[in-house]
Protein backbone atom coordinates (compact mmCIF):
# COMPACT_ATOMS: atom_id res chain seq x y z
CA UNK A 1 0.00 0.00 0.00
CA UNK A 2 2.79 2.44 0.90
CA UNK A 3 4.45 1.77 -2.45
CA UNK A 4 1.26 2.59 -4.34
CA UNK A 5 0.82 5.83 -2.39
CA UNK A 6 4.43 6.88 -3.08
CA UNK A 7 3.95 6.18 -6.80
CA UNK A 8 0.75 8.24 -6.87
CA UNK A 9 2.45 11.12 -5.03
CA UNK A 10 5.34 11.01 -7.51
CA UNK A 11 2.92 11.03 -10.44
CA UNK A 12 1.05 13.97 -8.93
CA UNK A 13 4.20 16.08 -8.60
CA UNK A 14 5.33 15.08 -12.10
CA UNK A 15 1.99 16.11 -13.60
CA UNK A 16 2.01 19.37 -11.60
CA UNK A 17 5.52 20.17 -12.80
CA UNK A 18 4.65 19.46 -16.44
CA UNK A 19 1.49 21.53 -16.18
CA UNK A 20 3.27 24.51 -14.64
CA UNK A 21 5.99 24.33 -17.29
CA UNK A 22 3.46 24.11 -20.12
CA UNK A 23 1.30 26.86 -18.67
CA UNK A 24 4.33 29.13 -18.22
CA UNK A 25 5.45 28.53 -21.80
CA UNK A 26 1.92 29.22 -23.08
CA UNK A 27 1.68 32.49 -21.15
CA UNK A 28 5.15 33.56 -22.32
CA UNK A 29 4.04 33.09 -25.94
CA UNK A 30 0.53 34.53 -25.70
CA UNK A 31 1.24 37.26 -23.12
CA UNK A 32 4.89 38.33 -23.45
CA UNK A 33 6.29 40.56 -20.73
CA UNK A 34 6.19 44.26 -21.62
CA UNK A 35 9.45 45.74 -22.85
CA UNK A 36 11.49 47.73 -20.35
CA UNK A 37 13.43 50.95 -20.87
CA UNK A 38 16.67 49.04 -20.35
CA UNK A 39 15.82 46.56 -23.12
CA UNK A 40 14.75 49.27 -25.54
CA UNK A 41 17.48 51.88 -25.03
CA UNK A 42 20.52 49.98 -23.77
CA UNK A 43 23.26 50.08 -26.43
CA UNK A 44 26.07 47.69 -27.27
CA UNK A 45 29.64 49.06 -27.09
CA UNK A 46 30.82 51.28 -29.91
CA UNK A 47 32.94 49.86 -32.70
CA UNK A 48 36.45 51.03 -31.84
CA UNK A 49 39.77 49.28 -32.42
CA UNK A 50 42.82 48.91 -30.19
CA UNK A 51 46.41 48.00 -30.98
CA UNK A 52 46.05 44.82 -28.87
CA UNK A 53 43.11 43.50 -30.90
CA UNK A 54 43.39 40.42 -33.08
CA UNK A 55 45.64 37.35 -33.00
CA UNK A 56 48.75 39.43 -33.79
CA UNK A 57 47.84 42.46 -31.66
CA UNK A 58 50.42 44.14 -29.42
CA UNK A 59 50.15 46.85 -26.81
CA UNK A 60 51.05 50.38 -27.78
CA UNK A 61 53.41 51.33 -24.91
CA UNK A 62 52.94 55.05 -25.42
CA UNK A 63 49.19 54.68 -25.32
CA UNK A 64 49.45 52.59 -22.14
CA UNK A 65 51.54 55.32 -20.51
CA UNK A 66 48.95 57.90 -21.52
CA UNK A 67 46.23 55.67 -20.12
CA UNK A 68 48.11 55.33 -16.86
CA UNK A 69 48.41 59.11 -16.70
CA UNK A 70 44.62 59.42 -17.10
CA UNK A 71 44.12 56.86 -14.35
CA UNK A 72 46.57 58.58 -12.01
CA UNK A 73 45.23 62.10 -12.55
CA UNK A 74 41.51 61.35 -12.95
CA UNK A 75 40.38 57.84 -12.04
CA UNK A 76 42.54 57.12 -8.99
CA UNK A 77 40.53 59.61 -6.93
CA UNK A 78 37.68 57.07 -6.78
CA UNK A 79 38.83 53.74 -8.27
CA UNK A 80 41.47 51.34 -7.02
CA UNK A 81 43.86 49.00 -8.86
CA UNK A 82 44.37 46.56 -6.04
CA UNK A 83 45.84 43.78 -8.24
CA UNK A 84 48.51 45.96 -9.84
CA UNK A 85 51.87 46.66 -8.15
CA UNK A 86 53.89 49.77 -8.91
CA UNK A 87 56.78 47.62 -10.16
CA UNK A 88 54.46 46.20 -12.84
CA UNK A 89 54.61 49.59 -14.55
CA UNK A 90 58.09 48.74 -15.85
CA UNK A 91 56.28 46.64 -18.46
CA UNK A 92 54.88 49.91 -19.86
CA UNK A 93 58.37 51.24 -20.54
CA UNK A 94 59.02 53.13 -17.30
CA UNK A 95 62.53 52.89 -15.89
CA UNK A 96 63.23 51.74 -12.33
CA UNK A 97 63.83 55.31 -11.04
CA UNK A 98 60.60 56.45 -12.71
CA UNK A 99 58.67 53.61 -11.04
CA UNK A 100 60.15 54.57 -7.67
CA UNK A 101 59.10 58.19 -8.21
CA UNK A 102 55.56 57.14 -9.22
CA UNK A 103 55.23 54.87 -6.18
CA UNK A 104 56.47 57.61 -3.85
CA UNK A 105 53.69 59.87 -5.12
CA UNK A 106 51.08 57.58 -3.53
CA UNK A 107 50.39 57.16 0.17
CA UNK A 108 49.97 53.52 1.19
CA UNK A 109 49.03 51.96 4.55
CA UNK A 110 51.99 51.28 6.81
CA UNK A 111 53.12 51.19 10.43
CA UNK A 112 54.75 54.02 12.33
CA UNK A 113 58.18 52.65 13.38
CA UNK A 114 58.13 54.74 16.56
CA UNK A 115 54.61 54.19 17.89
CA UNK A 116 53.73 50.96 16.10
CA UNK A 117 50.38 52.42 15.09
CA UNK A 118 48.83 52.39 11.63
CA UNK A 119 50.06 55.24 9.47
CA UNK A 120 50.47 56.27 5.87
CA UNK A 121 53.84 56.21 4.14
CA UNK A 122 55.13 56.89 0.61
CA UNK A 123 54.71 53.92 -1.67
CA UNK A 124 57.50 51.62 -2.83
CA UNK A 125 57.76 49.65 -6.09
CA UNK A 126 56.74 46.45 -4.30
CA UNK A 127 53.50 48.01 -3.02
CA UNK A 128 50.17 47.71 -4.78
CA UNK A 129 48.07 50.70 -5.77
CA UNK A 130 46.20 51.82 -2.63
CA UNK A 131 42.47 52.16 -2.21
CA UNK A 132 41.26 55.75 -2.48
CA UNK A 133 38.87 55.32 0.48
CA UNK A 134 39.46 53.92 3.96
CA UNK A 135 36.38 51.70 3.81
CA UNK A 136 33.09 51.11 1.98
CA UNK A 137 31.22 53.58 4.18
CA UNK A 138 33.55 56.38 3.17
CA UNK A 139 33.32 55.30 -0.47
CA UNK A 140 29.53 55.40 -0.41
CA UNK A 141 29.47 58.76 1.34
CA UNK A 142 31.60 60.31 -1.38
CA UNK A 143 29.85 58.70 -4.35
CA UNK A 144 26.10 59.06 -3.96
CA UNK A 145 25.82 55.81 -1.97
CA UNK A 146 27.67 53.79 -4.65
CA UNK A 147 30.99 52.01 -4.19
CA UNK A 148 33.34 52.68 -7.13
CA UNK A 149 34.49 49.28 -8.44
CA UNK A 150 38.11 48.22 -8.59
CA UNK A 151 39.38 48.58 -12.16
CA UNK A 152 42.09 45.91 -12.18
CA UNK A 153 39.99 43.36 -14.08
CA UNK A 154 37.24 45.61 -15.40
CA UNK A 155 37.81 44.83 -19.08
CA UNK A 156 37.55 41.10 -18.32
CA UNK A 157 34.52 41.52 -16.06
CA UNK A 158 32.45 43.16 -18.82
CA UNK A 159 31.50 41.79 -22.21
CA UNK A 160 33.71 43.33 -24.91
CA UNK A 161 35.43 45.08 -22.01
CA UNK A 162 37.82 47.46 -23.78
CA UNK A 163 35.06 48.84 -25.97
CA UNK A 164 32.67 48.89 -23.05
CA UNK A 165 35.00 51.15 -21.03
CA UNK A 166 35.52 53.46 -24.01
CA UNK A 167 31.79 53.59 -24.79
CA UNK A 168 30.82 54.24 -21.18
CA UNK A 169 33.27 57.12 -20.81
CA UNK A 170 32.11 58.76 -24.04
CA UNK A 171 28.43 57.84 -23.75
CA UNK A 172 27.08 60.37 -21.24
CA UNK A 173 24.16 62.31 -22.70
CA UNK A 174 20.75 63.74 -21.96
CA UNK A 175 17.87 61.31 -21.85
CA UNK A 176 16.25 60.91 -25.28
CA UNK A 177 12.79 62.44 -25.60
CA UNK A 178 11.41 59.17 -27.01
CA UNK A 179 12.50 57.31 -23.87
CA UNK A 180 10.58 59.66 -21.59
CA UNK A 181 7.62 59.56 -23.96
CA UNK A 182 7.49 55.75 -23.99
CA UNK A 183 8.53 55.26 -20.35
CA UNK A 184 7.52 58.33 -18.30
CA UNK A 185 8.62 56.64 -15.07
CA UNK A 186 12.15 56.03 -16.39
CA UNK A 187 13.36 59.58 -15.77
CA UNK A 188 16.92 59.61 -14.43
CA UNK A 189 16.77 60.13 -10.65
CA UNK A 190 18.47 63.13 -9.09
CA UNK A 191 22.17 62.48 -8.50
CA UNK A 192 22.44 59.87 -11.26
CA UNK A 193 23.58 60.28 -14.84
CA UNK A 194 22.09 58.85 -18.02
CA UNK A 195 24.36 56.61 -20.08
CA UNK A 196 22.89 54.14 -22.60
CA UNK A 197 25.98 51.91 -22.40
CA UNK A 198 25.39 51.17 -18.72
CA UNK A 199 23.18 48.18 -17.92
CA UNK A 200 20.33 50.07 -16.22
CA UNK A 201 20.94 53.34 -18.12
CA UNK A 202 21.66 55.41 -15.00
CA UNK A 203 24.83 55.41 -12.93
CA UNK A 204 26.15 57.34 -9.96
CA UNK A 205 29.51 58.20 -11.55
CA UNK A 206 29.50 61.68 -13.05
CA UNK A 207 31.27 62.07 -16.42
CA UNK A 208 34.94 61.71 -15.37
CA UNK A 209 36.35 63.09 -18.62
CA UNK A 210 35.14 66.65 -18.73
CA UNK A 211 36.89 67.99 -21.81
CA UNK A 212 40.07 68.76 -23.67
CA UNK A 213 42.99 69.82 -21.52
CA UNK A 214 41.94 67.86 -18.44
CA UNK A 215 45.22 65.96 -18.74
CA UNK A 216 48.45 67.25 -20.28
CA UNK A 217 50.07 64.37 -22.12
CA UNK A 218 53.84 64.27 -21.87
CA UNK A 219 54.21 63.03 -25.47
CA UNK A 220 52.26 65.97 -26.87
CA UNK A 221 49.15 64.01 -27.89
CA UNK A 222 46.00 66.14 -27.98
CA UNK A 223 43.98 65.14 -24.86
CA UNK A 224 40.45 65.09 -26.27
CA UNK A 225 37.73 63.16 -24.44
CA UNK A 226 37.78 60.54 -27.20
CA UNK A 227 41.58 60.16 -26.95
CA UNK A 228 41.61 59.95 -23.15
CA UNK A 229 38.80 57.35 -23.22
CA UNK A 230 40.74 55.20 -25.71
CA UNK A 231 43.94 55.51 -23.69
CA UNK A 232 42.41 54.55 -20.33
CA UNK A 233 40.53 51.66 -21.99
CA UNK A 234 43.81 50.38 -23.45
CA UNK A 235 45.53 50.74 -20.06
CA UNK A 236 42.77 48.79 -18.30
CA UNK A 237 43.05 46.10 -20.97
CA UNK A 238 46.68 45.74 -19.92
CA UNK A 239 45.88 45.66 -16.18
CA UNK A 240 43.40 42.85 -16.81
CA UNK A 241 45.67 40.88 -19.17
CA UNK A 242 49.31 41.91 -18.67
CA UNK A 243 50.49 38.68 -20.34
CA UNK A 244 48.28 39.12 -23.41
CA UNK A 245 51.20 39.61 -25.82
CA UNK A 246 53.12 36.64 -24.48
CA UNK A 247 50.00 34.48 -24.65
CA UNK A 248 49.52 35.33 -28.32
CA UNK A 249 53.19 34.83 -29.12
CA UNK A 250 53.13 31.42 -27.42
CA UNK A 251 49.86 30.40 -29.04
CA UNK A 252 51.08 30.41 -32.65
CA UNK A 253 54.04 28.01 -32.10
CA UNK A 254 51.73 25.73 -30.11
CA UNK A 255 49.19 25.67 -32.94
CA UNK A 256 51.99 24.98 -35.44
CA UNK A 257 53.31 22.13 -33.30
CA UNK A 258 49.85 20.60 -32.95
CA UNK A 259 49.31 20.75 -36.71
CA UNK A 260 52.71 19.16 -37.32
CA UNK A 261 52.01 16.46 -34.71
CA UNK A 262 48.63 15.76 -36.32
CA UNK A 263 50.18 15.29 -39.78
CA UNK A 264 52.99 13.18 -38.32
CA UNK A 265 50.50 11.02 -36.43
CA UNK A 266 48.38 10.49 -39.53
CA UNK A 267 51.41 9.53 -41.62
CA UNK A 268 52.54 7.13 -38.91
CA UNK A 269 49.09 5.59 -38.83
CA UNK A 270 49.14 5.09 -42.60
CA UNK A 271 52.61 3.55 -42.47
CA UNK A 272 51.90 1.15 -39.59
CA UNK A 273 48.54 -0.14 -40.83
CA UNK A 274 49.18 -0.14 -44.58
CA UNK A 275 50.54 -3.71 -44.70
CA UNK A 276 47.83 -5.11 -42.44
CA UNK A 277 45.09 -3.65 -44.63
CA UNK A 278 46.69 -5.24 -47.70
CA UNK A 279 46.83 -8.65 -45.99
CA UNK A 280 43.14 -8.43 -45.10
CA UNK A 281 42.22 -7.76 -48.70
CA UNK A 282 44.26 -10.74 -49.83
C-alpha positions as CSV (number, residue, x, y, z in Angstrom):
1,X,0.0,0.0,0.0
2,X,2.8,2.4,0.9
3,X,4.5,1.8,-2.4
4,X,1.3,2.6,-4.3
5,X,0.8,5.8,-2.4
6,X,4.4,6.9,-3.1
7,X,4.0,6.2,-6.8
8,X,0.8,8.2,-6.9
9,X,2.5,11.1,-5.0
10,X,5.3,11.0,-7.5
11,X,2.9,11.0,-10.4
12,X,1.0,14.0,-8.9
13,X,4.2,16.1,-8.6
14,X,5.3,15.1,-12.1
15,X,2.0,16.1,-13.6
16,X,2.0,19.4,-11.6
17,X,5.5,20.2,-12.8
18,X,4.7,19.5,-16.4
19,X,1.5,21.5,-16.2
20,X,3.3,24.5,-14.6
21,X,6.0,24.3,-17.3
22,X,3.5,24.1,-20.1
23,X,1.3,26.9,-18.7
24,X,4.3,29.1,-18.2
25,X,5.5,28.5,-21.8
26,X,1.9,29.2,-23.1
27,X,1.7,32.5,-21.2
28,X,5.2,33.6,-22.3
29,X,4.0,33.1,-25.9
30,X,0.5,34.5,-25.7
31,X,1.2,37.3,-23.1
32,X,4.9,38.3,-23.5
33,X,6.3,40.6,-20.7
34,X,6.2,44.3,-21.6
35,X,9.5,45.7,-22.8
36,X,11.5,47.7,-20.4
37,X,13.4,51.0,-20.9
38,X,16.7,49.0,-20.4
39,X,15.8,46.6,-23.1
40,X,14.7,49.3,-25.5
41,X,17.5,51.9,-25.0
42,X,20.5,50.0,-23.8
43,X,23.3,50.1,-26.4
44,X,26.1,47.7,-27.3
45,X,29.6,49.1,-27.1
46,X,30.8,51.3,-29.9
47,X,32.9,49.9,-32.7
48,X,36.4,51.0,-31.8
49,X,39.8,49.3,-32.4
50,X,42.8,48.9,-30.2
51,X,46.4,48.0,-31.0
52,X,46.0,44.8,-28.9
53,X,43.1,43.5,-30.9
54,X,43.4,40.4,-33.1
55,X,45.6,37.3,-33.0
56,X,48.7,39.4,-33.8
57,X,47.8,42.5,-31.7
58,X,50.4,44.1,-29.4
59,X,50.2,46.8,-26.8
60,X,51.0,50.4,-27.8
61,X,53.4,51.3,-24.9
62,X,52.9,55.1,-25.4
63,X,49.2,54.7,-25.3
64,X,49.4,52.6,-22.1
65,X,51.5,55.3,-20.5
66,X,49.0,57.9,-21.5
67,X,46.2,55.7,-20.1
68,X,48.1,55.3,-16.9
69,X,48.4,59.1,-16.7
70,X,44.6,59.4,-17.1
71,X,44.1,56.9,-14.3
72,X,46.6,58.6,-12.0
73,X,45.2,62.1,-12.5
74,X,41.5,61.4,-12.9
75,X,40.4,57.8,-12.0
76,X,42.5,57.1,-9.0
77,X,40.5,59.6,-6.9
78,X,37.7,57.1,-6.8
79,X,38.8,53.7,-8.3
80,X,41.5,51.3,-7.0
81,X,43.9,49.0,-8.9
82,X,44.4,46.6,-6.0
83,X,45.8,43.8,-8.2
84,X,48.5,46.0,-9.8
85,X,51.9,46.7,-8.2
86,X,53.9,49.8,-8.9
87,X,56.8,47.6,-10.2
88,X,54.5,46.2,-12.8
89,X,54.6,49.6,-14.6
90,X,58.1,48.7,-15.9
91,X,56.3,46.6,-18.5
92,X,54.9,49.9,-19.9
93,X,58.4,51.2,-20.5
94,X,59.0,53.1,-17.3
95,X,62.5,52.9,-15.9
96,X,63.2,51.7,-12.3
97,X,63.8,55.3,-11.0
98,X,60.6,56.4,-12.7
99,X,58.7,53.6,-11.0
100,X,60.2,54.6,-7.7
101,X,59.1,58.2,-8.2
102,X,55.6,57.1,-9.2
103,X,55.2,54.9,-6.2
104,X,56.5,57.6,-3.8
105,X,53.7,59.9,-5.1
106,X,51.1,57.6,-3.5
107,X,50.4,57.2,0.2
108,X,50.0,53.5,1.2
109,X,49.0,52.0,4.5
110,X,52.0,51.3,6.8
111,X,53.1,51.2,10.4
112,X,54.8,54.0,12.3
113,X,58.2,52.7,13.4
114,X,58.1,54.7,16.6
115,X,54.6,54.2,17.9
116,X,53.7,51.0,16.1
117,X,50.4,52.4,15.1
118,X,48.8,52.4,11.6
119,X,50.1,55.2,9.5
120,X,50.5,56.3,5.9
121,X,53.8,56.2,4.1
122,X,55.1,56.9,0.6
123,X,54.7,53.9,-1.7
124,X,57.5,51.6,-2.8
125,X,57.8,49.7,-6.1
126,X,56.7,46.5,-4.3
127,X,53.5,48.0,-3.0
128,X,50.2,47.7,-4.8
129,X,48.1,50.7,-5.8
130,X,46.2,51.8,-2.6
131,X,42.5,52.2,-2.2
132,X,41.3,55.8,-2.5
133,X,38.9,55.3,0.5
134,X,39.5,53.9,4.0
135,X,36.4,51.7,3.8
136,X,33.1,51.1,2.0
137,X,31.2,53.6,4.2
138,X,33.6,56.4,3.2
139,X,33.3,55.3,-0.5
140,X,29.5,55.4,-0.4
141,X,29.5,58.8,1.3
142,X,31.6,60.3,-1.4
143,X,29.9,58.7,-4.4
144,X,26.1,59.1,-4.0
145,X,25.8,55.8,-2.0
146,X,27.7,53.8,-4.6
147,X,31.0,52.0,-4.2
148,X,33.3,52.7,-7.1
149,X,34.5,49.3,-8.4
150,X,38.1,48.2,-8.6
151,X,39.4,48.6,-12.2
152,X,42.1,45.9,-12.2
153,X,40.0,43.4,-14.1
154,X,37.2,45.6,-15.4
155,X,37.8,44.8,-19.1
156,X,37.5,41.1,-18.3
157,X,34.5,41.5,-16.1
158,X,32.5,43.2,-18.8
159,X,31.5,41.8,-22.2
160,X,33.7,43.3,-24.9
161,X,35.4,45.1,-22.0
162,X,37.8,47.5,-23.8
163,X,35.1,48.8,-26.0
164,X,32.7,48.9,-23.0
165,X,35.0,51.1,-21.0
166,X,35.5,53.5,-24.0
167,X,31.8,53.6,-24.8
168,X,30.8,54.2,-21.2
169,X,33.3,57.1,-20.8
170,X,32.1,58.8,-24.0
171,X,28.4,57.8,-23.7
172,X,27.1,60.4,-21.2
173,X,24.2,62.3,-22.7
174,X,20.7,63.7,-22.0
175,X,17.9,61.3,-21.9
176,X,16.2,60.9,-25.3
177,X,12.8,62.4,-25.6
178,X,11.4,59.2,-27.0
179,X,12.5,57.3,-23.9
180,X,10.6,59.7,-21.6
181,X,7.6,59.6,-24.0
182,X,7.5,55.8,-24.0
183,X,8.5,55.3,-20.3
184,X,7.5,58.3,-18.3
185,X,8.6,56.6,-15.1
186,X,12.1,56.0,-16.4
187,X,13.4,59.6,-15.8
188,X,16.9,59.6,-14.4
189,X,16.8,60.1,-10.6
190,X,18.5,63.1,-9.1
191,X,22.2,62.5,-8.5
192,X,22.4,59.9,-11.3
193,X,23.6,60.3,-14.8
194,X,22.1,58.8,-18.0
195,X,24.4,56.6,-20.1
196,X,22.9,54.1,-22.6
197,X,26.0,51.9,-22.4
198,X,25.4,51.2,-18.7
199,X,23.2,48.2,-17.9
200,X,20.3,50.1,-16.2
201,X,20.9,53.3,-18.1
202,X,21.7,55.4,-15.0
203,X,24.8,55.4,-12.9
204,X,26.1,57.3,-10.0
205,X,29.5,58.2,-11.6
206,X,29.5,61.7,-13.1
207,X,31.3,62.1,-16.4
208,X,34.9,61.7,-15.4
209,X,36.4,63.1,-18.6
210,X,35.1,66.7,-18.7
211,X,36.9,68.0,-21.8
212,X,40.1,68.8,-23.7
213,X,43.0,69.8,-21.5
214,X,41.9,67.9,-18.4
215,X,45.2,66.0,-18.7
216,X,48.5,67.2,-20.3
217,X,50.1,64.4,-22.1
218,X,53.8,64.3,-21.9
219,X,54.2,63.0,-25.5
220,X,52.3,66.0,-26.9
221,X,49.1,64.0,-27.9
222,X,46.0,66.1,-28.0
223,X,44.0,65.1,-24.9
224,X,40.4,65.1,-26.3
225,X,37.7,63.2,-24.4
226,X,37.8,60.5,-27.2
227,X,41.6,60.2,-27.0
228,X,41.6,60.0,-23.1
229,X,38.8,57.4,-23.2
230,X,40.7,55.2,-25.7
231,X,43.9,55.5,-23.7
232,X,42.4,54.5,-20.3
233,X,40.5,51.7,-22.0
234,X,43.8,50.4,-23.4
235,X,45.5,50.7,-20.1
236,X,42.8,48.8,-18.3
237,X,43.1,46.1,-21.0
238,X,46.7,45.7,-19.9
239,X,45.9,45.7,-16.2
240,X,43.4,42.8,-16.8
241,X,45.7,40.9,-19.2
242,X,49.3,41.9,-18.7
243,X,50.5,38.7,-20.3
244,X,48.3,39.1,-23.4
245,X,51.2,39.6,-25.8
246,X,53.1,36.6,-24.5
247,X,50.0,34.5,-24.7
248,X,49.5,35.3,-28.3
249,X,53.2,34.8,-29.1
250,X,53.1,31.4,-27.4
251,X,49.9,30.4,-29.0
252,X,51.1,30.4,-32.7
253,X,54.0,28.0,-32.1
254,X,51.7,25.7,-30.1
255,X,49.2,25.7,-32.9
256,X,52.0,25.0,-35.4
257,X,53.3,22.1,-33.3
258,X,49.8,20.6,-32.9
259,X,49.3,20.7,-36.7
260,X,52.7,19.2,-37.3
261,X,52.0,16.5,-34.7
262,X,48.6,15.8,-36.3
263,X,50.2,15.3,-39.8
264,X,53.0,13.2,-38.3
265,X,50.5,11.0,-36.4
266,X,48.4,10.5,-39.5
267,X,51.4,9.5,-41.6
268,X,52.5,7.1,-38.9
269,X,49.1,5.6,-38.8
270,X,49.1,5.1,-42.6
271,X,52.6,3.6,-42.5
272,X,51.9,1.2,-39.6
273,X,48.5,-0.1,-40.8
274,X,49.2,-0.1,-44.6
275,X,50.5,-3.7,-44.7
276,X,47.8,-5.1,-42.4
277,X,45.1,-3.6,-44.6
278,X,46.7,-5.2,-47.7
279,X,46.8,-8.6,-46.0
280,X,43.1,-8.4,-45.1
281,X,42.2,-7.8,-48.7
282,X,44.3,-10.7,-49.8
